Amino acid sequence: PSREKMSDGSDVDEVAEDVEDLDLGMDKKKKKSKKTEEEGGSTRRAMASQGSWAAPTELGPGDIYPYANVLQRIYDALSEKNPELMGGKKFTMIPPQVAREGSKKTVFVNFKDVCKRMGRTMEHVMSYLDAELGVACSLDPEGRLTLKGTFKPKQIESVVRKYMLAYVQCQMCKSFDSNLSKDSVTRLTFIECNRCQARKSVQAVVQGFHATNKADRKAAKTAKA
C-alpha cells in the first residue's frame, strides 16, 4: 500500500510516532501534580488519625477531625460534668459498723456519720430502714440507731446501698453530690444534683408492714385517753 508523504518527502506515520515519543513535559507535569495531591491527602489523613495534624478553624461535614482534638474535648467534658469518672474526686462510703445488743437487738453504731456522709437526715434514712427491714428503729442521743432484731453487717450495708441508689445518686450523671428537697406546693420529693443541675422526683418512703405489738397497743390506748 502507498504511504502518504509530507512536502519535504518524510513519511507521515513516522512523524506522528516521533511526535508521540516527544516529551514536552506538560502531561507528565499534570500527572505528577495529581499524584502529589493524592499523597498529600493520604499524609494528612494519617497525621489526623495520629492526632498530629492541626485542624483548620472551620471544618465541614466531609472534613477530617483530628483524633487528639476530639479525644481532648471528651476528656474536658467528663472532667467538668463528672470528675468521678476521670479518677478525680471520688465518692467513698463509710462502711456500717454494726454491733449486737443482747440477743434481740442490733445497733448501727456509726449511723450518724453515714447519714452525714450521704448528706441526708437521720430521720429520713431511719424511716427507709424501718420500711425495708420491717422492724422498729429508735435513735439515741449519740446518733446510734437501734433496730429490733438481729442483722448482719452485710444486710445493713445492702439496705444502705439501696437507699443511696434511690435517694442520693443522680440518675443523669451518676454523681452522689446531690440534695433532697420537698416541694411545699406539690408535696413531691426531688433529688437535685449539684454536679449537672438535674432535678428528678423520687418516691416517698413507704412504711412497710409492721405487726402491732404490746408497746403499740399501749401507745394507742394512751393517745385515746
MODELLER restraints for C-alpha pairs under 7 A, 6 or more apart:
rsr = mdl.restraints
at = mdl.atoms
rsr.add(forms.Gaussian(group=physical.xy_distance, feature=features.Distance(at['CA:4:A'], at['CA:11:A']), mean=6.39, stdev=0.5))
rsr.add(forms.Gaussian(group=physical.xy_distance, feature=features.Distance(at['CA:4:A'], at['CA:12:A']), mean=5.93, stdev=0.5))
rsr.add(forms.Gaussian(group=physical.xy_distance, feature=features.Distance(at['CA:5:A'], at['CA:11:A']), mean=4.99, stdev=0.5))
rsr.add(forms.Gaussian(group=physical.xy_distance, feature=features.Distance(at['CA:5:A'], at['CA:12:A']), mean=5.77, stdev=0.5))
rsr.add(forms.Gaussian(group=physical.xy_distance, feature=features.Distance(at['CA:6:A'], at['CA:12:A']), mean=6.18, stdev=0.5))
rsr.add(forms.Gaussian(group=physical.xy_distance, feature=features.Distance(at['CA:44:A'], at['CA:53:A']), mean=6.75, stdev=0.5))
rsr.add(forms.Gaussian(group=physical.xy_distance, feature=features.Distance(at['CA:47:A'], at['CA:53:A']), mean=5.13, stdev=0.5))
rsr.add(forms.Gaussian(group=physical.xy_distance, feature=features.Distance(at['CA:48:A'], at['CA:66:A']), mean=4.56, stdev=0.5))
rsr.add(forms.Gaussian(group=physical.xy_distance, feature=features.Distance(at['CA:48:A'], at['CA:67:A']), mean=6.24, stdev=0.5))
rsr.add(forms.Gaussian(group=physical.xy_distance, feature=features.Distance(at['CA:49:A'], at['CA:66:A']), mean=6.30, stdev=0.5))
rsr.add(forms.Gaussian(group=physical.xy_distance, feature=features.Distance(at['CA:49:A'], at['CA:67:A']), mean=5.57, stdev=0.5))
rsr.add(forms.Gaussian(group=physical.xy_distance, feature=features.Distance(at['CA:50:A'], at['CA:67:A']), mean=6.69, stdev=0.5))
rsr.add(forms.Gaussian(group=physical.xy_distance, feature=features.Distance(at['CA:51:A'], at['CA:66:A']), mean=5.28, stdev=0.5))
rsr.add(forms.Gaussian(group=physical.xy_distance, feature=features.Distance(at['CA:51:A'], at['CA:67:A']), mean=5.03, stdev=0.5))
rsr.add(forms.Gaussian(group=physical.xy_distance, feature=features.Distance(at['CA:51:A'], at['CA:68:A']), mean=4.36, stdev=0.5))
rsr.add(forms.Gaussian(group=physical.xy_distance, feature=features.Distance(at['CA:53:A'], at['CA:66:A']), mean=6.59, stdev=0.5))
rsr.add(forms.Gaussian(group=physical.xy_distance, feature=features.Distance(at['CA:55:A'], at['CA:65:A']), mean=6.57, stdev=0.5))
rsr.add(forms.Gaussian(group=physical.xy_distance, feature=features.Distance(at['CA:55:A'], at['CA:66:A']), mean=6.21, stdev=0.5))
rsr.add(forms.Gaussian(group=physical.xy_distance, feature=features.Distance(at['CA:78:A'], at['CA:86:A']), mean=6.84, stdev=0.5))
rsr.add(forms.Gaussian(group=physical.xy_distance, feature=features.Distance(at['CA:79:A'], at['CA:86:A']), mean=6.22, stdev=0.5))
rsr.add(forms.Gaussian(group=physical.xy_distance, feature=features.Distance(at['CA:81:A'], at['CA:195:A']), mean=6.31, stdev=0.5))
rsr.add(forms.Gaussian(group=physical.xy_distance, feature=features.Distance(at['CA:81:A'], at['CA:196:A']), mean=6.18, stdev=0.5))
rsr.add(forms.Gaussian(group=physical.xy_distance, feature=features.Distance(at['CA:82:A'], at['CA:173:A']), mean=6.59, stdev=0.5))
rsr.add(forms.Gaussian(group=physical.xy_distance, feature=features.Distance(at['CA:82:A'], at['CA:175:A']), mean=6.92, stdev=0.5))
rsr.add(forms.Gaussian(group=physical.xy_distance, feature=features.Distance(at['CA:83:A'], at['CA:89:A']), mean=6.14, stdev=0.5))
rsr.add(forms.Gaussian(group=physical.xy_distance, feature=features.Distance(at['CA:84:A'], at['CA:90:A']), mean=4.88, stdev=0.5))
rsr.add(forms.Gaussian(group=physical.xy_distance, feature=features.Distance(at['CA:91:A'], at['CA:176:A']), mean=6.88, stdev=0.5))
rsr.add(forms.Gaussian(group=physical.xy_distance, feature=features.Distance(at['CA:94:A'], at['CA:114:A']), mean=6.02, stdev=0.5))
rsr.add(forms.Gaussian(group=physical.xy_distance, feature=features.Distance(at['CA:96:A'], at['CA:108:A']), mean=6.92, stdev=0.5))
rsr.add(forms.Gaussian(group=physical.xy_distance, feature=features.Distance(at['CA:96:A'], at['CA:110:A']), mean=6.37, stdev=0.5))
rsr.add(forms.Gaussian(group=physical.xy_distance, feature=features.Distance(at['CA:96:A'], at['CA:153:A']), mean=6.72, stdev=0.5))
rsr.add(forms.Gaussian(group=physical.xy_distance, feature=features.Distance(at['CA:96:A'], at['CA:157:A']), mean=6.17, stdev=0.5))
rsr.add(forms.Gaussian(group=physical.xy_distance, feature=features.Distance(at['CA:97:A'], at['CA:108:A']), mean=6.00, stdev=0.5))
rsr.add(forms.Gaussian(group=physical.xy_distance, feature=features.Distance(at['CA:97:A'], at['CA:109:A']), mean=5.42, stdev=0.5))
rsr.add(forms.Gaussian(group=physical.xy_distance, feature=features.Distance(at['CA:97:A'], at['CA:110:A']), mean=5.77, stdev=0.5))
rsr.add(forms.Gaussian(group=physical.xy_distance, feature=features.Distance(at['CA:97:A'], at['CA:153:A']), mean=6.97, stdev=0.5))
rsr.add(forms.Gaussian(group=physical.xy_distance, feature=features.Distance(at['CA:98:A'], at['CA:106:A']), mean=6.94, stdev=0.5))
rsr.add(forms.Gaussian(group=physical.xy_distance, feature=features.Distance(at['CA:98:A'], at['CA:107:A']), mean=5.70, stdev=0.5))
rsr.add(forms.Gaussian(group=physical.xy_distance, feature=features.Distance(at['CA:98:A'], at['CA:108:A']), mean=4.81, stdev=0.5))
rsr.add(forms.Gaussian(group=physical.xy_distance, feature=features.Distance(at['CA:98:A'], at['CA:109:A']), mean=5.82, stdev=0.5))
rsr.add(forms.Gaussian(group=physical.xy_distance, feature=features.Distance(at['CA:98:A'], at['CA:153:A']), mean=5.61, stdev=0.5))
rsr.add(forms.Gaussian(group=physical.xy_distance, feature=features.Distance(at['CA:99:A'], at['CA:106:A']), mean=5.92, stdev=0.5))
rsr.add(forms.Gaussian(group=physical.xy_distance, feature=features.Distance(at['CA:99:A'], at['CA:107:A']), mean=5.18, stdev=0.5))
rsr.add(forms.Gaussian(group=physical.xy_distance, feature=features.Distance(at['CA:99:A'], at['CA:108:A']), mean=6.67, stdev=0.5))
rsr.add(forms.Gaussian(group=physical.xy_distance, feature=features.Distance(at['CA:99:A'], at['CA:109:A']), mean=6.90, stdev=0.5))
rsr.add(forms.Gaussian(group=physical.xy_distance, feature=features.Distance(at['CA:100:A'], at['CA:106:A']), mean=4.73, stdev=0.5))
rsr.add(forms.Gaussian(group=physical.xy_distance, feature=features.Distance(at['CA:100:A'], at['CA:107:A']), mean=6.09, stdev=0.5))
rsr.add(forms.Gaussian(group=physical.xy_distance, feature=features.Distance(at['CA:101:A'], at['CA:107:A']), mean=6.50, stdev=0.5))
rsr.add(forms.Gaussian(group=physical.xy_distance, feature=features.Distance(at['CA:104:A'], at['CA:148:A']), mean=6.32, stdev=0.5))
rsr.add(forms.Gaussian(group=physical.xy_distance, feature=features.Distance(at['CA:104:A'], at['CA:149:A']), mean=4.94, stdev=0.5))
rsr.add(forms.Gaussian(group=physical.xy_distance, feature=features.Distance(at['CA:104:A'], at['CA:150:A']), mean=5.85, stdev=0.5))
rsr.add(forms.Gaussian(group=physical.xy_distance, feature=features.Distance(at['CA:105:A'], at['CA:146:A']), mean=6.88, stdev=0.5))
rsr.add(forms.Gaussian(group=physical.xy_distance, feature=features.Distance(at['CA:105:A'], at['CA:147:A']), mean=5.77, stdev=0.5))
rsr.add(forms.Gaussian(group=physical.xy_distance, feature=features.Distance(at['CA:105:A'], at['CA:148:A']), mean=4.71, stdev=0.5))
rsr.add(forms.Gaussian(group=physical.xy_distance, feature=features.Distance(at['CA:105:A'], at['CA:149:A']), mean=4.77, stdev=0.5))
rsr.add(forms.Gaussian(group=physical.xy_distance, feature=features.Distance(at['CA:105:A'], at['CA:150:A']), mean=5.65, stdev=0.5))
rsr.add(forms.Gaussian(group=physical.xy_distance, feature=features.Distance(at['CA:106:A'], at['CA:146:A']), mean=5.81, stdev=0.5))
rsr.add(forms.Gaussian(group=physical.xy_distance, feature=features.Distance(at['CA:106:A'], at['CA:147:A']), mean=5.14, stdev=0.5))
rsr.add(forms.Gaussian(group=physical.xy_distance, feature=features.Distance(at['CA:106:A'], at['CA:148:A']), mean=6.43, stdev=0.5))
rsr.add(forms.Gaussian(group=physical.xy_distance, feature=features.Distance(at['CA:106:A'], at['CA:149:A']), mean=6.14, stdev=0.5))
rsr.add(forms.Gaussian(group=physical.xy_distance, feature=features.Distance(at['CA:106:A'], at['CA:150:A']), mean=5.44, stdev=0.5))
rsr.add(forms.Gaussian(group=physical.xy_distance, feature=features.Distance(at['CA:106:A'], at['CA:151:A']), mean=6.32, stdev=0.5))
rsr.add(forms.Gaussian(group=physical.xy_distance, feature=features.Distance(at['CA:107:A'], at['CA:144:A']), mean=6.79, stdev=0.5))
rsr.add(forms.Gaussian(group=physical.xy_distance, feature=features.Distance(at['CA:107:A'], at['CA:145:A']), mean=5.66, stdev=0.5))
rsr.add(forms.Gaussian(group=physical.xy_distance, feature=features.Distance(at['CA:107:A'], at['CA:146:A']), mean=4.47, stdev=0.5))
rsr.add(forms.Gaussian(group=physical.xy_distance, feature=features.Distance(at['CA:107:A'], at['CA:147:A']), mean=6.16, stdev=0.5))
rsr.add(forms.Gaussian(group=physical.xy_distance, feature=features.Distance(at['CA:108:A'], at['CA:144:A']), mean=5.79, stdev=0.5))
rsr.add(forms.Gaussian(group=physical.xy_distance, feature=features.Distance(at['CA:108:A'], at['CA:145:A']), mean=4.91, stdev=0.5))
rsr.add(forms.Gaussian(group=physical.xy_distance, feature=features.Distance(at['CA:108:A'], at['CA:146:A']), mean=6.19, stdev=0.5))
rsr.add(forms.Gaussian(group=physical.xy_distance, feature=features.Distance(at['CA:109:A'], at['CA:144:A']), mean=4.99, stdev=0.5))
rsr.add(forms.Gaussian(group=physical.xy_distance, feature=features.Distance(at['CA:109:A'], at['CA:145:A']), mean=6.65, stdev=0.5))
rsr.add(forms.Gaussian(group=physical.xy_distance, feature=features.Distance(at['CA:110:A'], at['CA:144:A']), mean=6.31, stdev=0.5))
rsr.add(forms.Gaussian(group=physical.xy_distance, feature=features.Distance(at['CA:111:A'], at['CA:143:A']), mean=6.41, stdev=0.5))
rsr.add(forms.Gaussian(group=physical.xy_distance, feature=features.Distance(at['CA:111:A'], at['CA:144:A']), mean=5.52, stdev=0.5))
rsr.add(forms.Gaussian(group=physical.xy_distance, feature=features.Distance(at['CA:111:A'], at['CA:145:A']), mean=6.10, stdev=0.5))
rsr.add(forms.Gaussian(group=physical.xy_distance, feature=features.Distance(at['CA:112:A'], at['CA:122:A']), mean=6.70, stdev=0.5))
rsr.add(forms.Gaussian(group=physical.xy_distance, feature=features.Distance(at['CA:112:A'], at['CA:143:A']), mean=4.98, stdev=0.5))
rsr.add(forms.Gaussian(group=physical.xy_distance, feature=features.Distance(at['CA:112:A'], at['CA:144:A']), mean=6.50, stdev=0.5))
rsr.add(forms.Gaussian(group=physical.xy_distance, feature=features.Distance(at['CA:115:A'], at['CA:121:A']), mean=6.27, stdev=0.5))
rsr.add(forms.Gaussian(group=physical.xy_distance, feature=features.Distance(at['CA:115:A'], at['CA:122:A']), mean=5.88, stdev=0.5))
rsr.add(forms.Gaussian(group=physical.xy_distance, feature=features.Distance(at['CA:118:A'], at['CA:168:A']), mean=6.91, stdev=0.5))
rsr.add(forms.Gaussian(group=physical.xy_distance, feature=features.Distance(at['CA:126:A'], at['CA:137:A']), mean=6.94, stdev=0.5))
rsr.add(forms.Gaussian(group=physical.xy_distance, feature=features.Distance(at['CA:128:A'], at['CA:205:A']), mean=5.98, stdev=0.5))
rsr.add(forms.Gaussian(group=physical.xy_distance, feature=features.Distance(at['CA:129:A'], at['CA:159:A']), mean=6.99, stdev=0.5))
rsr.add(forms.Gaussian(group=physical.xy_distance, feature=features.Distance(at['CA:130:A'], at['CA:136:A']), mean=6.05, stdev=0.5))
rsr.add(forms.Gaussian(group=physical.xy_distance, feature=features.Distance(at['CA:130:A'], at['CA:137:A']), mean=6.09, stdev=0.5))
rsr.add(forms.Gaussian(group=physical.xy_distance, feature=features.Distance(at['CA:131:A'], at['CA:206:A']), mean=6.48, stdev=0.5))
rsr.add(forms.Gaussian(group=physical.xy_distance, feature=features.Distance(at['CA:131:A'], at['CA:207:A']), mean=4.64, stdev=0.5))
rsr.add(forms.Gaussian(group=physical.xy_distance, feature=features.Distance(at['CA:131:A'], at['CA:208:A']), mean=4.31, stdev=0.5))
rsr.add(forms.Gaussian(group=physical.xy_distance, feature=features.Distance(at['CA:132:A'], at['CA:208:A']), mean=6.60, stdev=0.5))
rsr.add(forms.Gaussian(group=physical.xy_distance, feature=features.Distance(at['CA:134:A'], at['CA:208:A']), mean=5.76, stdev=0.5))
rsr.add(forms.Gaussian(group=physical.xy_distance, feature=features.Distance(at['CA:134:A'], at['CA:209:A']), mean=6.15, stdev=0.5))
rsr.add(forms.Gaussian(group=physical.xy_distance, feature=features.Distance(at['CA:134:A'], at['CA:210:A']), mean=5.97, stdev=0.5))
rsr.add(forms.Gaussian(group=physical.xy_distance, feature=features.Distance(at['CA:135:A'], at['CA:147:A']), mean=6.63, stdev=0.5))
rsr.add(forms.Gaussian(group=physical.xy_distance, feature=features.Distance(at['CA:135:A'], at['CA:148:A']), mean=5.84, stdev=0.5))
rsr.add(forms.Gaussian(group=physical.xy_distance, feature=features.Distance(at['CA:135:A'], at['CA:210:A']), mean=6.89, stdev=0.5))
rsr.add(forms.Gaussian(group=physical.xy_distance, feature=features.Distance(at['CA:136:A'], at['CA:147:A']), mean=6.05, stdev=0.5))
rsr.add(forms.Gaussian(group=physical.xy_distance, feature=features.Distance(at['CA:136:A'], at['CA:148:A']), mean=5.66, stdev=0.5))
rsr.add(forms.Gaussian(group=physical.xy_distance, feature=features.Distance(at['CA:137:A'], at['CA:145:A']), mean=6.68, stdev=0.5))
rsr.add(forms.Gaussian(group=physical.xy_distance, feature=features.Distance(at['CA:137:A'], at['CA:146:A']), mean=5.60, stdev=0.5))
rsr.add(forms.Gaussian(group=physical.xy_distance, feature=features.Distance(at['CA:137:A'], at['CA:147:A']), mean=4.66, stdev=0.5))
rsr.add(forms.Gaussian(group=physical.xy_distance, feature=features.Distance(at['CA:137:A'], at['CA:148:A']), mean=6.54, stdev=0.5))
rsr.add(forms.Gaussian(group=physical.xy_distance, feature=features.Distance(at['CA:138:A'], at['CA:145:A']), mean=5.75, stdev=0.5))
rsr.add(forms.Gaussian(group=physical.xy_distance, feature=features.Distance(at['CA:138:A'], at['CA:146:A']), mean=5.28, stdev=0.5))
rsr.add(forms.Gaussian(group=physical.xy_distance, feature=features.Distance(at['CA:138:A'], at['CA:147:A']), mean=6.76, stdev=0.5))
rsr.add(forms.Gaussian(group=physical.xy_distance, feature=features.Distance(at['CA:139:A'], at['CA:145:A']), mean=4.79, stdev=0.5))
rsr.add(forms.Gaussian(group=physical.xy_distance, feature=features.Distance(at['CA:139:A'], at['CA:146:A']), mean=6.36, stdev=0.5))
rsr.add(forms.Gaussian(group=physical.xy_distance, feature=features.Distance(at['CA:167:A'], at['CA:191:A']), mean=6.82, stdev=0.5))
rsr.add(forms.Gaussian(group=physical.xy_distance, feature=features.Distance(at['CA:168:A'], at['CA:176:A']), mean=5.67, stdev=0.5))
rsr.add(forms.Gaussian(group=physical.xy_distance, feature=features.Distance(at['CA:168:A'], at['CA:178:A']), mean=6.25, stdev=0.5))
rsr.add(forms.Gaussian(group=physical.xy_distance, feature=features.Distance(at['CA:169:A'], at['CA:175:A']), mean=5.61, stdev=0.5))
rsr.add(forms.Gaussian(group=physical.xy_distance, feature=features.Distance(at['CA:169:A'], at['CA:176:A']), mean=4.49, stdev=0.5))
rsr.add(forms.Gaussian(group=physical.xy_distance, feature=features.Distance(at['CA:170:A'], at['CA:176:A']), mean=6.29, stdev=0.5))
rsr.add(forms.Gaussian(group=physical.xy_distance, feature=features.Distance(at['CA:170:A'], at['CA:178:A']), mean=6.99, stdev=0.5))
rsr.add(forms.Gaussian(group=physical.xy_distance, feature=features.Distance(at['CA:170:A'], at['CA:193:A']), mean=6.00, stdev=0.5))
rsr.add(forms.Gaussian(group=physical.xy_distance, feature=features.Distance(at['CA:172:A'], at['CA:198:A']), mean=6.97, stdev=0.5))
rsr.add(forms.Gaussian(group=physical.xy_distance, feature=features.Distance(at['CA:173:A'], at['CA:196:A']), mean=6.74, stdev=0.5))
rsr.add(forms.Gaussian(group=physical.xy_distance, feature=features.Distance(at['CA:175:A'], at['CA:195:A']), mean=6.95, stdev=0.5))
rsr.add(forms.Gaussian(group=physical.xy_distance, feature=features.Distance(at['CA:177:A'], at['CA:193:A']), mean=6.25, stdev=0.5))
rsr.add(forms.Gaussian(group=physical.xy_distance, feature=features.Distance(at['CA:177:A'], at['CA:194:A']), mean=5.76, stdev=0.5))
rsr.add(forms.Gaussian(group=physical.xy_distance, feature=features.Distance(at['CA:177:A'], at['CA:195:A']), mean=6.61, stdev=0.5))
rsr.add(forms.Gaussian(group=physical.xy_distance, feature=features.Distance(at['CA:178:A'], at['CA:191:A']), mean=6.52, stdev=0.5))
rsr.add(forms.Gaussian(group=physical.xy_distance, feature=features.Distance(at['CA:178:A'], at['CA:192:A']), mean=5.46, stdev=0.5))
rsr.add(forms.Gaussian(group=physical.xy_distance, feature=features.Distance(at['CA:178:A'], at['CA:193:A']), mean=4.27, stdev=0.5))
rsr.add(forms.Gaussian(group=physical.xy_distance, feature=features.Distance(at['CA:178:A'], at['CA:194:A']), mean=5.28, stdev=0.5))
rsr.add(forms.Gaussian(group=physical.xy_distance, feature=features.Distance(at['CA:179:A'], at['CA:191:A']), mean=5.74, stdev=0.5))
rsr.add(forms.Gaussian(group=physical.xy_distance, feature=features.Distance(at['CA:179:A'], at['CA:192:A']), mean=5.16, stdev=0.5))
rsr.add(forms.Gaussian(group=physical.xy_distance, feature=features.Distance(at['CA:179:A'], at['CA:193:A']), mean=6.47, stdev=0.5))
rsr.add(forms.Gaussian(group=physical.xy_distance, feature=features.Distance(at['CA:180:A'], at['CA:189:A']), mean=6.97, stdev=0.5))
rsr.add(forms.Gaussian(group=physical.xy_distance, feature=features.Distance(at['CA:180:A'], at['CA:190:A']), mean=5.75, stdev=0.5))
rsr.add(forms.Gaussian(group=physical.xy_distance, feature=features.Distance(at['CA:180:A'], at['CA:191:A']), mean=4.83, stdev=0.5))
rsr.add(forms.Gaussian(group=physical.xy_distance, feature=features.Distance(at['CA:180:A'], at['CA:192:A']), mean=6.36, stdev=0.5))
rsr.add(forms.Gaussian(group=physical.xy_distance, feature=features.Distance(at['CA:181:A'], at['CA:189:A']), mean=5.68, stdev=0.5))
rsr.add(forms.Gaussian(group=physical.xy_distance, feature=features.Distance(at['CA:181:A'], at['CA:190:A']), mean=5.33, stdev=0.5))
rsr.add(forms.Gaussian(group=physical.xy_distance, feature=features.Distance(at['CA:181:A'], at['CA:191:A']), mean=6.61, stdev=0.5))
rsr.add(forms.Gaussian(group=physical.xy_distance, feature=features.Distance(at['CA:182:A'], at['CA:188:A']), mean=5.60, stdev=0.5))
rsr.add(forms.Gaussian(group=physical.xy_distance, feature=features.Distance(at['CA:182:A'], at['CA:189:A']), mean=4.33, stdev=0.5))
rsr.add(forms.Gaussian(group=physical.xy_distance, feature=features.Distance(at['CA:182:A'], at['CA:190:A']), mean=6.14, stdev=0.5))
rsr.add(forms.Gaussian(group=physical.xy_distance, feature=features.Distance(at['CA:183:A'], at['CA:189:A']), mean=6.38, stdev=0.5))
rsr.add(forms.Gaussian(group=physical.xy_distance, feature=features.Distance(at['CA:188:A'], at['CA:201:A']), mean=6.72, stdev=0.5))
rsr.add(forms.Gaussian(group=physical.xy_distance, feature=features.Distance(at['CA:189:A'], at['CA:201:A']), mean=5.63, stdev=0.5))
rsr.add(forms.Gaussian(group=physical.xy_distance, feature=features.Distance(at['CA:189:A'], at['CA:202:A']), mean=5.70, stdev=0.5))
rsr.add(forms.Gaussian(group=physical.xy_distance, feature=features.Distance(at['CA:189:A'], at['CA:203:A']), mean=6.99, stdev=0.5))
rsr.add(forms.Gaussian(group=physical.xy_distance, feature=features.Distance(at['CA:189:A'], at['CA:204:A']), mean=6.71, stdev=0.5))
rsr.add(forms.Gaussian(group=physical.xy_distance, feature=features.Distance(at['CA:190:A'], at['CA:199:A']), mean=6.48, stdev=0.5))
rsr.add(forms.Gaussian(group=physical.xy_distance, feature=features.Distance(at['CA:190:A'], at['CA:200:A']), mean=5.36, stdev=0.5))
rsr.add(forms.Gaussian(group=physical.xy_distance, feature=features.Distance(at['CA:190:A'], at['CA:201:A']), mean=4.17, stdev=0.5))
rsr.add(forms.Gaussian(group=physical.xy_distance, feature=features.Distance(at['CA:190:A'], at['CA:202:A']), mean=5.69, stdev=0.5))
rsr.add(forms.Gaussian(group=physical.xy_distance, feature=features.Distance(at['CA:191:A'], at['CA:199:A']), mean=5.68, stdev=0.5))
rsr.add(forms.Gaussian(group=physical.xy_distance, feature=features.Distance(at['CA:191:A'], at['CA:200:A']), mean=5.33, stdev=0.5))
rsr.add(forms.Gaussian(group=physical.xy_distance, feature=features.Distance(at['CA:191:A'], at['CA:201:A']), mean=6.24, stdev=0.5))
rsr.add(forms.Gaussian(group=physical.xy_distance, feature=features.Distance(at['CA:191:A'], at['CA:202:A']), mean=6.93, stdev=0.5))
rsr.add(forms.Gaussian(group=physical.xy_distance, feature=features.Distance(at['CA:192:A'], at['CA:198:A']), mean=5.94, stdev=0.5))
rsr.add(forms.Gaussian(group=physical.xy_distance, feature=features.Distance(at['CA:192:A'], at['CA:199:A']), mean=4.61, stdev=0.5))
rsr.add(forms.Gaussian(group=physical.xy_distance, feature=features.Distance(at['CA:192:A'], at['CA:200:A']), mean=6.76, stdev=0.5))
rsr.add(forms.Gaussian(group=physical.xy_distance, feature=features.Distance(at['CA:193:A'], at['CA:199:A']), mean=6.43, stdev=0.5))
